[in-house]
Amino acid sequence: MTPVPPVPLRSPASYLASASPPAVAHSAAAGNGANGRVVAPALPWNGRYYDFIAGGGAREPAPETVAQRLMESRVFVRLYENVMRPFFVRVFAGPNAGAPTPAEEAKLYVDLLAIERGQGPWLDMSCGAGGFTRGLAEARRDATVVGLDISGQMLDKAATQLAELSNVCLIRADVHELPFPDAVFTGVNNAGSLHLYKDRDTVFAEVFRVLKPGGTYVVSTFAESRRLLGRVFTRLTGVRRTDLPALPEHLARFGFIDYDVRRYGDIFMARVRKPA
């Protein structure tokens, strides 16, 4: 039985196009001559999370870069939170950058989103295996936290790790086409993933759309670097670094205000708001 989602969901156009032919519902009154009516496909619940990628019968998306392929590797996913992510943060941040530890980073997201003062719900976008989703959910057990990612491998691990948290809902979907109506979330957390997106302008527009008026968007990723090692890793992995000086104006074009940034070498955390 498909559970009722704790937040409103809206099937993306790509999912509707790929889903199996919708059912035809007929009137229960026999012989009334009523024509059948088309019913939208049921929400794609697979027992662990709502899957708007493969749940509609579509083929799995093909990763375009080395970094994206790693996110679907079982070995990489197993090592991601405790080994691989801290390693990449140190490499991309640079020496003596003072980058936060994973535990410190999790607390920063809770603070930047003002989780303890908000009402929710909250979206942890590109949540991976759910490390930061857990931090948000434990900070406000009376509010819903949605963890969303495109990697089935990551969400399988997240579903196992977060099983005891009743206020967490997991969704597999593309950040370029979020499966929510407008103005759903009090805040959106977007930790360490912007560099993986093909079209960040579409993502910024989608985040702005699903935020409630006055809602907060927190994003962290890698800034453009002059360091040789940073440039080499960028070329090898296919990550897309951010022009940090241009970011405030870039985000403002989508309507965001109150830009604030914290920088740790060549990585950063930025916070903006949707006007109330």
N, C-alpha and C positions, 0 to 999 in steps of 0.2 A: 504493500500500500504506500502510495506517495504521500509523505508528510506535507502538511500545510506550511509553506515557507514563512519565516518570521518577518520578512520584508516583502513588499510587492515586487513581483518579477514581471518582466515584459520580454517575450521571446524576440531575439534579434532577427532582422530580416534574413540574414544568412542562414540562421537555424531553420526558420520557416521554409526557406527554399530547399533545404537539404533533407528536411524531415520526411518520414514515410507519408504516403497519401493520407490526409486527414480522414477521420471516420465520418460517416454520414448518419446523423441522428434523425429518427423519424418520430412522429407524434405517437404517444402511447395509446391514443384512442383509435381502435381498429376501425377501418373503413371510413375514415373522415376525409380521405383524399388529400391529406396535407402533403406537400412536397418535402423531400428531405432537406435538411439544412446542414451546412458544413460546420464542423466543430474544429477549433484550433487543436493542434497536437497537445497531448498531455505534457505536463512538465517532466523533463527527462531525468528522473531520479534513478540512480543506479544502486541504491542501498547505502551509499557513503556520501554522495554529493550530487547536486544538480549538474548535469553535463550538457551544456549548450554547444559543445564541439562535436563529440562523437555520438552523443545521445540522440541526435536527429538522423542518424544513419549516414552521416557524411564521412568521408575519408579523413584520417588523421592529417593535420597540417604538417607540411614538410618544413623543418627548421632551415633557416637561410644562412645562419652563421655558426661558427664553432661554439660560441657561447650559448646559443639557443639549443644546439644539439646536446650539449652537456646537461642541460636541464631535463632531458628525457633519458639520461643514462642512469640505470639503477645504482651503479657503483658510485657515481658522482652524487646522486641524491642522498645516498646513505651517508656520505662523508660531508655533505654540503654545510650544514649548520656549524659543526664543531671543528671542521678542518678547512674545507675549501673556501668558504666565505671569509673567515678571518684572514686566510692567506691572501686572497685577492684584495681585500681591503688594505692590508699592509703594503702590498706591491703597488697598487694604484694610488694610495695616499702619498707614498714617498717616505723617506727617512725622517725621523723626529717630527712627525706630523701631529702626534698626540691624538690619533684617531681613537674613538671610544671602543671599549670592549663590547661584545654582543650584549652583555647584561646592561652596560651603561647606555648603549644605543637604544635598547628596548625602553628603558626609563625615559630617555629623551623624547621618544615618540609619544609616550603617555603624557608627558608634560607639555610638549608642543601642541598636541591636539586638545589639551585641557580635558582629558577624559573624565576626570573625577568631578568636573563641574558641569559637563554636558549631559544631555538626555539620550543621545544616540538616535538611531543606530549608527554604527561606524563601519566603514569599508576598509579592509586591509587589502589593497590592490597589488597583484603579483605577490601573493603571500608566501609562495614557496611551500616549504614543509611546515609552516605555521609557527615559527619561533616568535615572531613579533605579534602574530595574532593572539597567541597565548598571553603575552604581556598586556595587550589591550583588554582582552576578555577578563583577565584576573583583576584588572584595575576597576572594572565596573561589571560585576556579576549580574546586576539587574538590568543591563542593557545588551542589546544584540550586537555582535561583531560578525561581519561577513568576511570570510577569507576567500579571495578570488584569484585564480591562476589559470593559465592555459596548459600547464604541464600536468598530465594525468599522473605521472610518476610522483611529482611533488605532492599532489593532492591525496594520493593514496597514503603517503607517509603522514601527511597532516591529519587525515581522518583517523589514523591509528593514535597519533600523539595527542590529539585534542578530544578524544572520544568522551572523556569524563566532564567536559565543559558544556553544559546544557545551553549556554548563551552564544554558542558558535554555530554558524551555518556556513558550509563550504560550497562553492560554485566554480565550475569549470567554464570559462568563457574568455573571449578575446577582449582585451582592454580597449581596442579600437571600436568596439561595439558592445557597450555594457548592457546587460540584460535587466535594466531597471527603468521605471518611468522617471520623470523629472522630479527633482527636489526631494530625494529620499533620505540622504545621509547628513548627519551633523558634522562629520569629518571624514576625510579620505586620507589614509596613510599609504604612501607609495615609496617603499624603502628599497633602495639599491636595485632598481629595475629599469629606470628610464632609458638607460644606455642600450637596452635590448629591443626597444620599440622601433618599428619601421617608420611610423609617422607620428611623431610626438605631438604635432599640432592637433591631429584628430583626438589623441588621448586627452590633451588639455581641455579641448572643447567638451568631451564626454564627462570629464571630472566636474567641470563647471556646471554642466547640465544636471548631474545627479546630486549635487550639493544643495542642501537647503539654503535659503537666504541667511547670510551670516556664518555659513559653514566654513570650515578650515581645511586646507589642502597642505599636506606636508610631503615633500619629495626629497629624496637623497640619491645621489649618483656621483659620477666621476666628472670633474672639470677638465677642460683641455689642459694639456701639460707640455712643458718644454723639455722635460726630462727624457733622456734617451730610452731608459728602461720602460717608462710609461708609454712612449710612442710605439715601442716594439710590441708590448703586450696588447696594445690597442689594435695593431695590425694583425697579430696572430689570432686574437679572439673575435674580432669583428665588432667590438663594442662601439657605441656611438657616444663620444664624450660631449659635454655641454659647454658652450661659450658662456661662462658664468657672468662676465660683465654685461652681456646682452640679455640675460635671463629676466631681469625685472621688467623691461619694456616688452619682452616677448610674452610674458604671462599677462601683462596689463592689456594686451590686445584682445585677450579672451574675456576680459572683465574683472580679473583678479585685482585685489588691492592689498595694501599693508604688507608689502614684501619685507621679509626679514631673512637673514642667512647666517649660518655658522659654517666656517670653513676649517677643514683639517687637512692641510697640505693640498693634495689634488682631489679630495673628496669634499662634499658639502651637504648640508641639510638646509632647505629653504622652506619657508612657511608663508602662505598667502591666505586671503579670505575672499569669499564671495560676498558682495555688498548685501547688507541686511534689507 
